[in-house]
Amino acid sequence: MARRTMGAGRWAWDGSRDDARTRTRTAADATDGSKGVDVGGKTGYRFVVVGLVAFALMLCNADRVIMSVASVPLAAANGWGERAVGLVQSSFLWGYALTPLVGGWLADTYGGKVVLGGGIAIWSLATLFTPFAASAESLAPLLVTRATMGLGEGVALPCMNNIISRWVPRAERSRAVAVSMGGFQSGSMIGLLAAPVLLARAGVPGPFVVFGVLGLVWAIIWQLAATTYPKQCKMVGADELRHIVDFPGGALTEAERVDRSTRGTPPFKLLLSKAPTWACIIANFVNNWGIFILLAWMPLYFKQVIGVNLRTAAWFSALPWATMAASGIVAGTLADNLINIRGWTTTRTRKFIQGVGFIGPSLCLLVLAVNGANMTAARAVATLTVACGCMSFSQAGFLVNFQEIGPKYAGVLHGMANTAGSIAGMVGTYATGAVLEATGGNWSAVLYVTAFVYALGATTWLAMSTGERVFD
């Protein structure tokens, strides 16, 4: 049986025949389509592409989370109650729910480079316009602006999976997804920490203008630095191109994508007929239910339950997300090592990793719900930090699984799951505000429900998921 070993600074395969595709790629092959690249050079440009994706996802979450901080002074200035704040927070998801599936299909058909670049341009412009919309007499302009921002951000995660499936071989994918999602979670931390400072120095427009401009700058850099396939990139040498594409479990090639696209629209009926697809859809629903509630309401939780002011709440609520970014990379490295070194099957690895990602947060939220206001700030932060650290294991669980069960449909599969996740976030975010207003701030009810959702997610994942290819 083939065994992977680490050699020459990259993953190789021992115990199998020397891959003919590796030996038969000539200098002309490598040069064709790469416009004169130095075929003898050793490069690591795929890491640059993954890094740019991670930075885009950082901006994606930062732009999203700064409203959870800015909503406090906006609510005070405009006389909003918790229900109105919940409406503003959930309006982002009205748009976010519409584009993951379309964005995933467009990414699979035309490439994640174009779709992700267009998405970040849209959400960055909407971010820039947000403080002006918030100054209107009615909520309508702000709700439309937030929904437009959601339209742009809805394509981000499906594009991430699409880009990684084309730029990263299987042996490195858990880490690539973990690094990308580390950027996503870092955005929560950066947004929560930067927003109070920018609010204090520049008022409500401060954080929205800064992060909106950063997004537009990134869109320009992305257009210049990224390509749809590594073979099209001048910076990718022949050795790296062989490593990405030619080894067993290599990345999806343009020829494979063209072959699939000639068959028309994605086979939704087939995709939805398989239990592993539903395992991913339910997992994303559960994951987003918890994450969107934490993103939208964590600063208010610290203010109302723990009794700390807004600036301190931002620091407290940012720490769990910082841990999430770091532990996600640990989870990705662990998953790759379990498969490549320990010899675990992909199915066993994904079940174990995702089990941690759901069971851990469920237990932590139960601790918070049971103790309620008796929790000190330090204990509450510690518990939420452990919960978020466990949640990040999802990055090496169901988030990688789209590429494994159907690499040619990774964007579409992720899009379907993200649509379900958007609905979960929309319902959960608004329902949280409604429950808090109706119960006079009873956070235990919110935490109990969320813990139950996580437990249900763990049960369905362990029963229905697989790490094997399901769709050719």
C-alpha positions as CSV (number, residue, x, y, z in Angstrom):
1,M,0.0,0.0,0.0
2,A,1.3,3.4,-0.9
3,R,2.8,5.5,1.9
4,R,3.4,9.2,1.9
5,T,6.6,10.5,3.2
6,M,8.0,14.0,3.6
7,G,11.0,14.6,1.4
8,A,12.7,17.4,-0.5
9,G,10.5,19.9,1.3
10,R,7.2,18.5,-0.1
11,W,4.9,15.5,0.1
12,A,5.9,12.6,-2.1
13,W,4.7,9.0,-2.5
14,D,6.7,5.9,-1.7
15,G,5.8,2.3,-2.3
16,S,4.1,2.9,-5.6
17,R,5.3,3.0,-9.2
18,D,7.0,6.2,-10.2
19,D,4.1,8.3,-11.5
20,A,4.4,8.3,-15.2
21,R,2.7,11.7,-15.4
22,T,5.4,13.2,-13.3
23,R,8.2,11.8,-15.5
24,T,6.6,12.6,-18.8
25,R,5.9,16.3,-18.3
26,T,8.5,18.0,-20.4
27,A,9.9,21.4,-20.3
28,A,7.7,22.3,-23.2
29,D,4.6,21.1,-21.3
30,A,5.5,23.2,-18.3
31,T,6.2,26.2,-20.4
32,D,3.0,25.9,-22.5
33,G,0.3,28.1,-20.9
34,S,2.7,29.5,-18.3
35,K,4.2,32.1,-20.6
36,G,7.9,31.5,-20.3
37,V,8.1,30.4,-16.7
38,D,11.5,29.1,-15.6
39,V,10.8,25.4,-15.7
40,G,13.7,24.5,-13.6
41,G,12.8,26.8,-10.7
42,K,11.5,25.6,-7.4
43,T,8.7,27.8,-6.2
44,G,6.0,27.8,-3.5
45,Y,3.6,30.2,-5.1
46,R,0.6,28.2,-4.0
47,F,1.3,29.5,-0.5
48,V,1.0,33.0,-1.8
49,V,-2.4,32.3,-3.3
50,V,-3.6,30.6,-0.1
51,G,-2.3,33.6,1.9
52,L,-4.2,36.0,-0.3
53,V,-7.4,33.9,0.1
54,A,-6.8,34.0,3.9
55,F,-6.5,37.8,3.8
56,A,-9.7,38.1,1.8
57,L,-11.5,36.0,4.4
58,M,-10.0,38.1,7.2
59,L,-11.6,41.2,5.6
60,C,-14.8,39.3,5.0
61,N,-15.3,38.6,8.7
62,A,-13.9,41.9,9.9
63,D,-16.4,43.8,7.7
64,R,-19.1,41.6,9.1
65,V,-18.3,41.8,12.8
66,I,-17.6,45.5,13.2
67,M,-21.4,46.1,13.1
68,S,-21.7,44.1,16.3
69,V,-19.6,46.8,18.0
70,A,-20.9,49.8,16.0
71,S,-24.5,48.7,16.7
72,V,-24.1,49.7,20.4
73,P,-23.6,53.5,19.7
74,L,-26.0,53.3,16.7
75,A,-28.7,51.8,18.9
76,A,-28.1,54.5,21.6
77,A,-28.2,57.3,19.0
78,N,-31.3,56.0,17.2
79,G,-33.3,54.5,20.1
80,W,-33.1,50.9,18.8
81,G,-34.1,48.0,21.0
82,E,-32.7,44.5,20.8
83,R,-35.2,43.5,18.2
84,A,-34.1,46.3,15.9
85,V,-30.4,45.4,16.5
86,G,-31.2,41.8,15.6
87,L,-33.0,43.0,12.4
88,V,-29.9,45.0,11.4
89,Q,-27.6,42.1,12.1
90,S,-29.7,39.6,10.3
91,S,-30.3,41.8,7.2
92,F,-26.7,40.9,6.2
93,L,-27.9,37.3,5.8
94,W,-30.7,38.2,3.5
95,G,-28.1,38.8,0.8
96,Y,-25.7,36.3,2.1
97,A,-28.2,33.5,1.7
98,L,-28.7,34.2,-2.0
99,T,-25.2,34.0,-3.5
100,P,-23.3,31.0,-2.1
101,L,-24.9,28.5,-4.5
102,V,-24.7,30.8,-7.5
103,G,-21.2,31.9,-6.5
104,G,-20.1,28.2,-6.1
105,W,-21.5,27.3,-9.5
106,L,-19.8,30.4,-11.1
107,A,-16.5,29.5,-9.4
108,D,-16.7,25.9,-10.6
109,T,-17.5,27.1,-14.2
110,Y,-15.3,30.3,-14.6
111,G,-12.8,30.0,-11.7
112,G,-12.7,31.3,-8.1
113,K,-10.3,34.2,-9.0
114,V,-12.9,36.2,-10.9
115,V,-15.8,35.4,-8.6
116,L,-13.9,36.2,-5.4
117,G,-12.5,39.4,-6.8
118,G,-16.0,40.6,-7.8
119,G,-17.4,39.6,-4.4
120,I,-14.9,41.5,-2.4
121,A,-15.4,44.6,-4.5
122,I,-19.1,44.5,-3.9
123,W,-18.9,43.9,-0.1
124,S,-16.2,46.5,0.3
125,L,-18.2,49.2,-1.4
126,A,-21.2,48.3,0.7
127,T,-19.0,48.5,3.8
128,L,-17.9,52.0,2.8
129,F,-21.6,53.1,2.3
130,T,-22.8,51.6,5.6
131,P,-22.3,54.6,8.0
132,F,-24.1,56.9,5.5
133,A,-27.0,54.5,5.3
134,A,-27.1,54.3,9.0
135,S,-27.6,58.1,9.3
136,A,-30.9,57.9,7.4
137,E,-34.2,58.5,9.2
138,S,-35.4,55.0,8.6
139,L,-33.8,51.6,8.8
140,A,-34.5,50.7,5.1
141,P,-31.3,52.1,3.6
142,L,-29.1,50.4,6.2
143,L,-31.0,47.1,5.7
144,V,-30.5,47.3,2.0
145,T,-26.8,48.1,2.4
146,R,-26.2,45.2,4.8
147,A,-28.0,42.8,2.4
148,T,-25.8,44.0,-0.5
149,M,-22.8,43.4,1.7
150,G,-24.1,39.9,2.3
151,L,-24.5,39.4,-1.5
152,G,-20.8,40.0,-2.0
153,E,-19.6,38.0,1.0
154,G,-21.8,35.0,0.1
155,V,-19.4,33.9,-2.6
156,A,-16.2,33.9,-0.4
157,L,-16.2,30.5,1.2
158,P,-17.3,28.5,-1.9
159,C,-14.6,30.4,-3.8
160,M,-12.1,29.4,-1.1
161,N,-12.8,25.7,-1.6
162,N,-12.8,26.1,-5.4
163,I,-9.4,27.8,-5.4
164,I,-7.8,25.3,-3.0
165,S,-9.1,22.4,-5.1
166,R,-7.2,23.8,-8.1
167,W,-4.1,25.1,-6.4
168,V,-3.4,22.6,-3.5
169,P,-2.9,18.8,-3.7
170,R,-4.8,16.6,-1.3
171,A,-2.0,16.0,1.1
172,E,-1.9,19.7,2.0
173,R,-5.6,20.6,1.8
174,S,-6.5,20.3,5.5
175,R,-3.7,22.8,6.3
176,A,-4.6,25.1,3.3
177,V,-8.2,25.3,4.4
178,A,-7.1,25.8,8.0
179,V,-4.8,28.7,7.1
180,S,-7.6,30.2,5.0
181,M,-10.1,29.9,7.8
182,G,-7.5,31.1,10.2
183,G,-7.7,34.4,8.2
184,F,-11.5,34.2,8.5
185,Q,-11.4,33.8,12.3
186,S,-8.7,36.4,12.6
187,G,-11.0,38.9,11.0
188,S,-13.4,38.5,13.9
189,M,-10.6,39.3,16.3
190,I,-9.2,42.2,14.3
191,G,-12.6,43.7,13.7
192,L,-13.6,43.4,17.4
193,L,-10.4,45.0,18.5
194,A,-10.1,47.7,15.9
195,A,-13.7,48.8,15.8
196,P,-13.8,50.5,19.3
197,V,-10.5,52.3,18.6
198,L,-11.7,53.5,15.2
199,L,-15.1,54.5,16.6
200,A,-13.4,56.5,19.3
201,R,-11.1,58.3,16.9
202,A,-13.3,58.8,13.8
203,G,-16.8,58.1,15.0
204,V,-19.2,55.5,13.4
205,P,-17.7,56.0,9.9
206,G,-14.2,55.1,11.0
207,P,-14.1,51.3,11.0
208,F,-16.3,51.0,7.9
209,V,-14.2,53.3,5.8
210,V,-10.9,51.7,6.9
211,F,-12.0,48.2,6.2
212,G,-13.8,49.1,3.0
213,V,-10.8,50.7,1.5
214,L,-8.6,47.7,2.5
215,G,-11.0,45.5,0.6
216,L,-10.8,47.5,-2.6
217,V,-7.0,47.5,-2.4
218,W,-7.0,43.7,-2.0
219,A,-9.2,43.4,-5.1
220,I,-6.6,45.2,-7.2
221,I,-3.7,43.0,-5.8
222,W,-5.7,39.8,-6.4
223,Q,-6.4,40.7,-10.0
224,L,-2.7,41.2,-10.6
225,A,-1.3,38.2,-8.5
226,A,-3.8,35.3,-8.9
227,T,-4.7,33.0,-11.8
228,T,-7.5,30.5,-12.2
229,Y,-5.1,27.6,-12.5
230,P,-1.5,27.3,-11.4
231,K,-0.4,26.5,-15.0
232,Q,-1.5,30.0,-16.1
233,C,0.8,31.7,-13.5
234,K,4.2,33.0,-14.4
235,M,5.4,32.5,-10.8
236,V,4.9,28.7,-10.7
237,G,7.9,26.6,-11.7
238,A,7.8,23.1,-13.2
239,D,8.6,21.4,-9.9
240,E,5.8,23.1,-8.1
241,L,3.4,22.5,-11.0
242,R,4.1,18.8,-10.9
243,H,3.7,18.7,-7.2
244,I,0.3,20.5,-7.4
245,V,-1.2,18.5,-10.3
246,D,0.6,15.3,-11.1
247,F,0.9,13.4,-7.8
248,P,-1.9,11.0,-6.8
249,G,-4.6,13.2,-5.2
250,G,-3.4,16.2,-7.1
251,A,-5.4,19.3,-7.7
252,L,-8.2,19.7,-10.2
253,T,-6.9,20.6,-13.6
254,E,-8.5,22.7,-16.3
255,A,-9.0,19.7,-18.5
256,E,-11.1,18.0,-15.8
257,R,-13.1,21.1,-15.2
258,V,-13.8,21.6,-18.9
259,D,-14.9,17.9,-19.2
260,R,-17.4,18.4,-16.3
261,S,-18.7,21.8,-17.5
262,T,-19.7,20.4,-20.9
263,R,-22.4,18.4,-19.2
264,G,-24.4,21.5,-18.4
265,T,-25.6,22.7,-15.0
266,P,-24.6,20.8,-11.8
267,P,-26.6,17.6,-11.2
268,F,-28.5,18.9,-8.1
269,K,-30.8,15.9,-7.9
270,L,-27.8,13.5,-7.8
271,L,-25.9,15.7,-5.3
272,L,-28.8,15.9,-2.9
273,S,-29.6,12.2,-3.2
274,K,-26.5,11.2,-1.2
275,A,-26.2,11.2,2.6
276,P,-22.7,12.7,2.7
277,T,-24.0,15.8,0.9
278,W,-26.6,16.2,3.7
279,A,-24.0,15.6,6.3
280,C,-22.1,18.6,5.0
281,I,-25.3,20.7,4.6
282,I,-26.4,20.0,8.2
283,A,-22.9,20.6,9.5
284,N,-22.7,24.0,7.9
285,F,-26.2,24.8,9.3
286,V,-25.0,23.9,12.8
287,N,-21.7,25.7,12.4
288,N,-23.2,28.9,11.2
289,W,-26.0,28.8,13.8
290,G,-23.4,29.0,16.5
291,I,-20.9,31.3,14.8
292,F,-23.3,34.0,13.7
293,I,-24.8,34.2,17.1
294,L,-21.4,34.6,18.7
295,L,-20.3,37.2,16.0
296,A,-23.4,39.3,16.4
297,W,-24.1,39.1,20.1
298,M,-20.9,38.4,22.0
299,P,-20.1,42.1,22.8
300,L,-23.6,42.5,24.2
301,Y,-23.3,39.3,26.2
302,F,-20.3,40.6,28.0
303,K,-21.9,43.9,28.6
304,Q,-25.2,42.5,30.0
305,V,-24.1,39.3,31.7
306,I,-20.5,39.9,32.6
307,G,-20.9,43.6,33.2
308,V,-17.9,45.1,31.3
309,N,-18.0,48.2,29.1
310,L,-17.8,48.2,25.3
311,R,-14.1,48.6,24.9
312,T,-13.3,45.9,27.4
313,A,-16.0,43.7,25.9
314,A,-14.3,44.0,22.5
315,W,-11.0,42.7,24.0
316,F,-12.7,39.9,25.9
317,S,-14.8,38.8,23.0
318,A,-11.8,38.9,20.6
319,L,-9.7,36.5,22.6
320,P,-11.8,33.4,21.7
321,W,-11.5,34.2,18.0
322,A,-7.8,34.6,18.2
323,T,-7.7,31.1,19.8
324,M,-9.9,29.9,17.0
325,A,-7.6,31.1,14.3
326,A,-4.6,29.4,15.9
327,S,-6.3,26.1,16.9
328,G,-7.7,25.8,13.3
329,I,-4.2,25.5,12.0
330,V,-3.4,23.0,14.7
331,A,-6.5,21.0,13.7
332,G,-5.5,21.1,10.0
333,T,-2.0,19.9,10.7
334,L,-3.3,17.1,13.0
335,A,-5.8,16.0,10.3
336,D,-3.1,15.8,7.6
337,N,-0.8,13.9,10.0
338,L,-3.4,11.4,11.0
339,I,-4.0,10.6,7.3
340,N,-0.5,10.9,5.9
341,I,1.6,9.6,8.8
342,R,-0.6,7.7,11.2
343,G,-2.5,5.9,8.4
344,W,-6.0,6.8,9.5
345,T,-8.6,6.6,6.8
346,T,-10.0,10.0,5.6
347,T,-13.4,9.0,6.9
348,R,-12.2,8.2,10.4
349,T,-10.2,11.4,10.5
350,R,-13.1,13.7,9.4
351,K,-15.5,12.1,11.8
352,F,-13.1,12.5,14.7
353,I,-12.1,16.1,13.9
354,Q,-15.6,17.3,13.3
355,G,-16.8,15.5,16.4
356,V,-14.5,17.7,18.4
357,G,-15.8,20.7,16.5
358,F,-19.4,20.1,17.6
359,I,-19.3,18.2,20.9
360,G,-16.7,20.6,22.5
361,P,-18.8,23.8,21.9
362,S,-22.0,22.1,23.1
363,L,-20.4,21.2,26.4
364,C,-18.9,24.7,26.9
365,L,-22.2,26.5,26.2
366,L,-23.9,24.2,28.7
367,V,-21.4,25.4,31.3
368,L,-22.2,29.0,30.5
369,A,-25.9,28.4,30.5
370,V,-25.9,26.6,33.9
371,N,-23.7,29.2,35.7
372,G,-25.3,32.3,34.1
373,A,-24.4,35.6,35.8
374,N,-22.3,33.7,38.4
375,M,-19.6,33.4,35.8
376,T,-16.7,35.8,36.3
377,A,-15.3,37.6,33.3
378,A,-12.2,35.4,33.3
379,R,-14.2,32.2,33.6
380,A,-16.6,33.2,30.9
381,V,-13.8,34.2,28.5
382,A,-12.0,30.9,29.3
383,T,-15.1,28.8,28.6
384,L,-15.8,30.7,25.3
385,T,-12.2,30.4,24.3
386,V,-12.3,26.6,24.7
387,A,-15.6,26.5,22.8
388,C,-14.2,28.5,19.9
389,G,-11.0,26.5,19.9
390,C,-13.1,23.3,19.4
391,M,-15.3,25.0,16.8
392,S,-12.2,25.7,14.7
393,F,-11.8,21.9,14.2
394,S,-14.6,22.2,11.7
395,Q,-12.1,23.8,9.3
396,A,-10.4,20.4,9.0
397,G,-13.7,18.6,9.2
398,F,-16.7,19.3,7.0
399,L,-15.1,22.3,5.3
400,V,-12.4,20.1,3.6
401,N,-15.0,17.3,3.0
402,F,-16.5,19.1,0.0
403,Q,-13.3,18.6,-1.9
404,E,-13.2,14.9,-0.9
405,I,-16.7,13.8,-1.7
406,G,-16.9,15.7,-5.0
407,P,-13.8,17.8,-6.1
408,K,-15.4,18.8,-9.4
409,Y,-18.4,20.2,-7.6
410,A,-16.6,21.6,-4.5
411,G,-17.9,25.1,-5.1
412,V,-21.5,24.0,-5.7
413,L,-21.5,21.6,-2.8
414,H,-20.1,24.4,-0.5
415,G,-22.6,26.8,-2.0
416,M,-25.6,24.6,-1.1
417,A,-24.3,24.1,2.4
418,N,-23.6,27.8,2.8
419,T,-27.1,28.6,1.8
420,A,-28.4,26.4,4.6
421,G,-25.8,28.0,6.9
422,S,-27.0,31.4,5.9
423,I,-30.6,30.5,6.8
424,A,-29.4,29.2,10.1
425,G,-27.5,32.5,10.8
426,M,-30.5,34.6,9.7
427,V,-32.9,32.7,11.9
428,G,-30.6,32.3,14.9
429,T,-29.4,36.0,14.9
430,Y,-32.9,37.5,14.7
431,A,-34.4,34.9,17.1
432,T,-31.7,35.7,19.7
433,G,-32.7,39.4,19.7
434,A,-36.3,38.5,19.9
435,V,-35.8,36.0,22.8
436,L,-33.6,38.5,24.7
437,E,-36.1,41.3,24.4
438,A,-39.1,39.0,25.3
439,T,-37.3,37.5,28.3
440,G,-35.6,40.6,29.6
441,G,-32.1,39.4,28.7
442,N,-32.3,35.7,29.5
443,W,-29.1,34.4,27.9
444,S,-29.4,30.9,29.4
445,A,-32.3,30.1,27.0
446,V,-30.2,31.1,24.0
447,L,-27.2,29.1,25.2
448,Y,-29.2,26.0,25.9
449,V,-30.8,26.0,22.4
450,T,-27.4,26.5,20.8
451,A,-25.8,23.7,22.8
452,F,-28.6,21.4,21.6
453,V,-28.1,22.4,18.0
454,Y,-24.4,21.5,18.3
455,A,-25.2,18.1,19.8
456,L,-27.7,17.4,17.0
457,G,-25.0,18.3,14.4
458,A,-22.5,15.9,16.0
459,T,-25.0,13.0,15.8
460,T,-25.8,13.5,12.2
461,W,-22.2,14.0,11.1
462,L,-21.0,10.8,12.8
463,A,-23.9,8.9,11.2
464,M,-23.9,10.2,7.6
465,S,-20.4,11.6,6.6
466,T,-17.6,9.9,4.6
467,G,-14.2,10.9,3.5
468,E,-14.4,8.9,0.2
469,R,-15.2,10.3,-3.2
470,V,-18.9,10.1,-3.8
471,F,-19.2,12.0,-7.1
472,D,-17.0,11.5,-10.1
